C-alpha cells in the first residue's frame, strides 16, 4: 500500500475544490423535489460544475456515463441518472458527486428526503449522517483506520441498522481513489496509523435491513439485497496536526 500525504499547500487547494463541491451540493438540494427526474439532477450538477470552471470527476470514470450518482430508496450507490426515474413524495435520494479543481479531486455525498418522508425514513438518514460525523471525528494524527470504521459501525448498529461492506471509503488527492481503503466497519486500534497530510473520503452506506447488496444488470447500480432502504453520506477530510479538517463544506 502506498499512501500519498499532501503538503499544507496541496490541502489548501483540495479545500478550494471541496468548497466548490459543497456549493454544487447546495444547488442540488434545491432541485430535489417531487416530480424531478434523476436526469434533471444530473443536469443541475453538470451545469453547476461547469459554471465554476471545474471538471466532473465521475463522467467517463471506468465507463460511468453521467456526472452524478443518484441512488433512490433501496439503491445503495452508483445509481445512473435517467429521464424515466421520477422522484416521488416520501422517497430518499442519495447524491454522490466529485469534481476536479487544479488537478485535485473532491468527493462527497448527501442523502435527501423527497417531500414528506416518514419518521422511520428520516431516522435512517439522520443516523447515517451521525455515523459520518463519528467517523470524521476519528481522522486524527495517531489514530488508525479501524478507529474510523468502528465509530461508523457503532452508530449504525446501535440504531438497529447495518453497514455495507462491499463498498468502502478511500484516500483521495490527485486521483479519485487512492490508498488507503477506509471501511465503514472495524475494530479500534487496528489498521494503518493516520499521519498529518493524509486525505480521506469517508462514506458510510447504512441499510435499514441487512448489509448485503447486489449490482443490477446495468453494471453500476448497487441495491440492498433485501429491498430495504439505504442512505449514504460522504465528506473529504484532511488529517492535520490540529485535528480533522473537513474539506467539502462551505
N, C-alpha and C positions, 0 to 999 in steps of 0.2 A: 504493500500500500504506500502510495506517495502522496502526502498531504502538502499542498501549497499554502504557506502562510502569506498574508498580504501585509504590505507596509501601511503605515498610517495614511500616506497619500493615496494608496490604492483603495483603502477602506473609505476614504472621503469620496472618491469617485463612485464607489458602489453605493454610498449613501445618496448621491445625486440620482443614480439610477433607481434606487429604492423609492425616493420621493416621487419621481415621475410615475413609477408604477402605482404608488398609492393614489396619486391624482387620477389615474385611469380607473382604478377600482372605485373611486368616489363617483365618477361619471357612470360607471356600470351599475352601481347601486341604485341610481335614479331610474335606470332603464329596466329594472326588474319589476315588471308589473303584469298583472293578469292580462292575457291576450298577446303578450310579446312572444315571438318565436326565439328559439335559441340561436338561429341565424341572425336575428336582429341584434342580439347581444354581441355576437362575434363582429358584426359590422361596427358597432359602437367602439369596441376595443381596438379594432384595426385603425379606425379614423383617429381615435384619441392618441394612439401611439405615434401615428404619422404626424399629427399636429405638433407633437413635442420633439420631432426630428430624431426620434429613437427608432429602433428596429424591433419587430416582434421576434420573440425567442423561439416560439413553438412551430410556426408555419414552416413546413419542409423538414422539421427535425425527425429523422428516421422515417420520413414519409408522411408525417402528420399533416392533414390537409387544411388546417384552419389556424387562426391567430389565438383563439381562446378554447380552453377545455370547459365544456358546460355539462354538468352532471346533475340529473334531476332525480330526486326521490331515492330509489334503490340503486341508482348509478353511483358508484364509489368515486371514480376518477376517469379522466380521459374521454368523456363523452364528446362526440363530434357534433358541432352545431348543425342544425337542419331547419329548413323553412317549414317542415311538416311538424316539428315539435313545438307545441304551443303551451306556454305556462298557464297553469290553472290555479284558481284560488285554493290555498292550503298546501300547495307544493313547497318543496325546498329545492334550491338550485345552488350547486357548488360551482364557483367561477375560479378556475386556476389559470394564471396568466404570468408570462415572463416577458421581459424586454432586454434589449442590449443598448448600452449607452457608453460611448467612449471605450469600447472593447470589453466592457464588463457586464455581467448578467445580474438581473434581479428577478426574484421568483416569489410569488405569494398567491394565496388562495383564501377565499371567503365563501361561506355558505349563507345564503339569504332565504328567509321565508318569503313566500309569494302571497300577497293578500293577507288573509287572516288564517294563519296556521294554528293547529290545535296546541294546547298546552303541552301535550306529550312530545309533539314535534319540536316545539320551541325549547323544551328541556334538553333534547338531544343536541340541538345546535349550540345552546349555551354551554353545555358540558364539554363539547368539543373545543369551543373557544377557550374555556378554562384549562383544558388539557394542554393546549398550545402554550398558554401563559405559564403553566407549570414547567413545561419543557424548556421554554426560553429562559426561565429563571436559573436553570442549571448550566447555562452556557457561560461558565466562568473558568478562568485560568485555574488549572489544577484539578478540576472536576473531570469526570470520564463520560464517554458516550453512554455507558449504561445508566448513568445518573439521569440523563435526559429521558431515555426510554422508560425507566422505572417511574419517573414523575408523570409522564403522559399516561402510562398504563394504569397507574394508581387512581388518577382522577376518573378515567373512563370506567374502570371496573367497579369502583366504589359506587358509581351511579347505576350499575347494573348493565353496562354496555360492554362491547368488545372492541379491541383494536385490530385493524387489518395488519397482517404480517407480510403479505406478498409485495406490498409497496412501502418504501421507506423514504425518509429524508436523505439529504446528501450535502456534500460540500459544494460550493459554488464560487465562481470567480470569472476567469477568462473563458471558462466553459460552463455550460448549464449544469452538467452533472460532473462533479469531481469527487475524489475521496475526501473524507470517509463516508461510508453509508451511516445513516442515523435512524435506527429502528425506533418505532413507537412503543417498544416493549423492552424489558431488560432488567438487569439487576445492578443496584447501586455498587459502585466501586469496581466495576468491570469495564473492559473495553479501552479504547485509546484515550490517553490523557489529553485534555484540551490545553492549548497554549495560545498566547496572545497572537492575533493575526489570523487565526482560523476563522473562516466564514462559513456558516451552515444554513441550509434551508431545512427548517424543522416543520413537519407537516403531518399532524395527526389525522388519520381517517378512522372515524369511530362509527361502528354499526349498532343499530338498535337491537339486532339479533345476534347471530353467531359471527365469527370473524372471517369465515370463508368467502371467497369471491370467485367469480368466473368471468372470462373475457368473451364478449359476444362475437358474432361472425364477422363484424367489421374489422376485427383485429386490434381494436383500441379500447372500446367502452368496457370498463370493468363494472360488474354489478354484484350485489350481495347474492350469495348462493341461495339464501332462504327468502329473498324478496323483501327483506326488512329495509327500512330507511338507513341512509348513511350520510354523515356530514364530514366536511373537510375544511380545515383551516391551515394556513401556512404563512410564515414570515421568514425573511432572510435576516440573520443575526450575526454580528461580529463578536468574537471573543476578545475582550480588551482587558487591560490591567485594571480598569475602573469598573469592570463588570460587563454584562451583556449589553450590546448596543444594537437595538432593533433598527434595521435599515429601511424596511419597506413601510414607512409611516410618513405622514405629512409633517 
